[in-house]
């Protein structure tokens, strides 16, 4: 089995030359395209999540030898969560080579965060099964290394930090209010306002409500810290 030209180009962006091309094909095949003769990427996704986790755990220990578990855990979560995997997938244009069923394609599947994150984990597993752990580690570190350097900031859960800030001052928890929705149904954007009881608020827009809430909370925390 040979790779198509677009998958060869993707493998080059990924940084791995597959000796078993079928593994990469399986990794980019969404369940909407599965059939008795075509495997989808769900099993690989399961494995890739664990491979990524081990690599990130080792990398974090090496990056900060004195960090306690209480600091390592949120950093780890920030590096392995679906949002991080989807960001890497976008950086190497994984969405362009996904094999999707017609309905998934028409609904904007190539841009969906969860779908991209799952596929990225499947690709990691494909590298692991193709050439072993060291090959998978090299690929992961090539694309995650800059994130490890910046993970301390990314690991902070903005919504939790904002809630703790409010509680420390005797305020009720902040409210998150959707103020607008734009874009087509298959790829919507949500505008969310993070509001405190005293009227202070910040808004943010993102492709998911969860991400918009986090962004709004982060913006509000930055504003509060500047005014402290």
VMD Tcl script that draws the C-alpha trace (Angstrom):
set ca {
  {0.00 0.00 0.00}
  {1.30 3.44 -0.94}
  {0.51 6.86 0.40}
  {-1.18 9.43 -1.79}
  {0.69 12.63 -2.58}
  {-1.20 14.61 0.06}
  {-0.48 12.02 2.76}
  {3.21 11.95 1.79}
  {3.28 15.72 2.20}
  {1.56 15.40 5.56}
  {4.04 12.75 6.73}
  {6.83 15.16 5.85}
  {5.18 17.92 7.89}
  {4.74 15.47 10.74}
  {8.38 14.40 10.53}
  {8.03 10.63 10.09}
  {8.56 8.33 7.10}
  {6.08 5.46 7.48}
  {7.34 1.98 6.65}
  {3.74 0.76 7.09}
  {1.62 3.35 5.25}
  {-1.61 1.58 6.22}
  {-1.16 2.83 9.77}
  {-1.25 6.48 8.70}
  {-4.25 5.84 6.47}
  {-6.07 4.27 9.41}
  {-5.08 7.18 11.67}
  {-6.67 9.76 9.38}
  {-9.86 7.76 8.76}
  {-12.78 9.11 10.79}
  {-15.50 6.69 11.97}
  {-17.88 8.31 9.46}
  {-15.76 6.64 6.73}
  {-15.36 3.23 8.37}
  {-16.62 0.02 6.75}
  {-16.02 -3.72 7.08}
  {-12.99 -3.29 4.81}
  {-11.79 0.04 6.21}
  {-10.72 0.57 9.85}
  {-11.29 3.93 11.52}
  {-8.97 5.72 13.92}
  {-10.75 5.17 17.25}
  {-8.52 2.36 18.51}
  {-5.40 4.28 17.52}
  {-6.76 7.35 19.28}
  {-7.04 5.33 22.51}
  {-3.41 4.23 22.24}
  {-2.07 7.60 21.12}
  {-3.54 9.33 24.15}
  {-1.47 7.05 26.40}
  {1.72 7.46 24.36}
  {1.38 11.24 24.43}
  {0.74 11.14 28.16}
  {3.91 9.18 28.89}
  {6.06 11.43 26.71}
  {4.65 14.57 28.31}
  {5.07 13.20 31.84}
  {8.74 12.42 31.17}
  {9.29 15.77 29.46}
  {7.79 17.74 32.34}
  {9.95 15.94 34.91}
  {13.05 16.71 32.85}
  {11.99 20.31 32.20}
  {11.52 21.16 35.89}
  {13.31 18.63 38.16}
  {12.18 20.39 41.35}
  {8.46 20.82 40.57}
  {6.04 19.17 42.97}
  {3.20 16.95 41.75}
  {0.73 19.73 42.49}
  {2.44 21.90 39.86}
  {3.12 19.09 37.38}
  {-0.48 17.86 37.18}
  {-2.07 21.04 35.73}
  {0.85 21.47 33.33}
  {0.39 17.88 32.17}
  {-3.33 18.39 31.67}
  {-2.70 21.52 29.61}
  {-0.33 19.63 27.30}
  {-2.44 16.53 26.65}
  {-5.97 17.99 26.52}
  {-7.89 17.93 23.26}
  {-7.37 21.66 22.68}
  {-3.59 21.23 22.68}
  {-3.78 18.22 20.33}
  {-6.10 20.13 18.00}
  {-3.73 23.12 17.95}
  {-0.85 20.88 16.86}
  {-3.13 19.26 14.27}
  {-3.93 22.68 12.81}
  {-0.26 23.65 12.73}
  {0.55 20.66 10.50}
  {-2.73 20.89 8.56}
  {-3.97 17.46 9.61}
  {-7.53 18.47 8.76}
  {-6.67 18.64 5.06}
  {-5.90 14.90 4.87}
  {-8.69 13.51 7.05}
  {-10.92 10.92 5.44}
  {-14.47 11.92 6.35}
  {-17.94 10.77 5.44}
  {-20.03 13.18 3.41}
  {-22.19 14.38 6.30}
  {-19.16 15.00 8.52}
  {-17.41 16.83 5.72}
  {-20.41 19.06 5.05}
  {-20.70 19.89 8.76}
  {-17.17 21.30 8.86}
  {-15.45 18.24 10.30}
  {-12.01 19.27 9.09}
  {-12.13 22.23 11.49}
  {-13.80 20.61 14.52}
  {-11.61 20.74 17.60}
  {-12.60 17.38 19.06}
  {-12.22 15.62 15.73}
  {-8.77 17.16 15.11}
  {-7.63 16.32 18.63}
  {-8.73 12.70 18.28}
  {-7.02 12.36 14.91}
  {-3.78 13.82 16.25}
  {-3.72 11.20 18.99}
  {-4.35 8.51 16.37}
  {-1.44 9.77 14.28}
  {0.84 9.58 17.33}
  {-0.22 5.95 17.83}
  {0.42 5.22 14.16}
  {4.01 6.47 14.52}
  {4.41 4.40 17.70}
  {3.17 1.22 16.06}
  {5.20 1.90 12.92}
  {8.57 2.55 14.53}
  {8.38 2.30 18.31}
  {8.39 4.61 21.31}
  {11.52 6.61 20.48}
  {10.16 7.53 17.05}
  {6.87 8.60 18.62}
  {8.73 10.63 21.25}
  {10.77 12.43 18.59}
  {7.65 13.37 16.65}
  {5.79 14.51 19.76}
  {8.68 16.59 21.07}
  {9.18 18.22 17.68}
  {5.66 19.63 17.85}
  {5.10 19.98 21.61}
  {8.48 21.38 22.74}
  {7.44 25.06 22.42}
  {4.33 24.30 24.44}
  {6.36 22.77 27.26}
  {8.35 25.99 27.54}
  {5.12 28.00 27.89}
  {3.03 25.50 29.79}
  {3.16 27.21 33.19}
  {1.01 30.05 31.87}
  {-1.25 27.79 29.81}
  {-1.83 25.41 32.74}
  {-3.63 27.96 34.81}
  {-7.36 27.34 34.63}
  {-8.70 30.87 34.21}
  {-12.25 30.06 35.31}
  {-11.01 28.47 38.53}
  {-8.66 31.39 39.19}
  {-11.46 33.90 38.63}
  {-13.83 32.02 40.92}
  {-11.20 31.86 43.66}
  {-10.56 35.60 43.25}
  {-14.27 36.34 43.68}
  {-14.72 34.01 46.65}
  {-11.72 35.54 48.44}
  {-13.54 38.88 48.29}
  {-16.90 37.58 49.45}
  {-18.46 37.68 45.98}
  {-20.63 34.97 44.41}
  {-19.07 32.99 41.55}
  {-18.74 34.82 38.22}
  {-21.45 34.33 35.62}
  {-20.84 33.39 31.99}
  {-23.39 34.77 29.56}
  {-23.56 34.09 25.83}
  {-24.04 37.47 24.19}
  {-23.76 36.51 20.51}
  {-23.43 33.64 18.09}
  {-22.15 33.96 14.55}
  {-21.01 31.84 11.63}
  {-22.72 28.89 9.92}
  {-24.35 26.10 11.91}
  {-21.53 23.66 11.14}
  {-18.81 26.07 12.35}
  {-20.30 28.53 14.85}
  {-18.50 31.15 16.92}
  {-19.70 32.04 20.41}
  {-19.22 35.34 22.23}
  {-19.23 34.90 26.00}
  {-19.14 37.53 28.72}
  {-17.52 36.74 32.09}
  {-19.21 38.93 34.70}
  {-18.61 39.63 38.37}
  {-21.23 40.81 40.83}
  {-19.65 44.30 40.92}
  {-20.30 44.73 37.21}
  {-16.77 44.13 35.97}
  {-16.76 42.01 32.82}
  {-14.77 40.96 29.77}
  {-15.89 39.17 26.61}
  {-14.26 36.74 24.22}
  {-15.20 34.90 21.03}
  {-14.18 31.35 20.12}
  {-15.34 28.28 18.24}
  {-16.65 26.58 21.38}
  {-18.45 27.88 24.45}
  {-15.89 26.30 26.75}
  {-12.98 27.99 25.02}
  {-14.77 31.35 24.91}
  {-15.52 31.12 28.65}
  {-11.88 30.38 29.43}
  {-10.70 33.24 27.23}
  {-13.16 35.68 28.80}
  {-12.15 34.60 32.31}
  {-8.47 34.96 31.43}
  {-9.05 38.47 30.05}
  {-10.98 39.46 33.16}
  {-8.30 38.05 35.47}
  {-5.63 39.98 33.58}
  {-7.67 43.16 34.00}
  {-8.17 42.55 37.72}
  {-4.47 41.80 38.27}
  {-3.47 44.98 36.46}
  {-5.76 46.97 38.73}
  {-4.55 45.27 41.91}
}
mol new
graphics top color blue
foreach p $ca { graphics top sphere $p radius 0.5 }
foreach p [lrange $ca 0 end-1] q [lrange $ca 1 end] { graphics top cylinder $p $q radius 0.2 }
display resetview
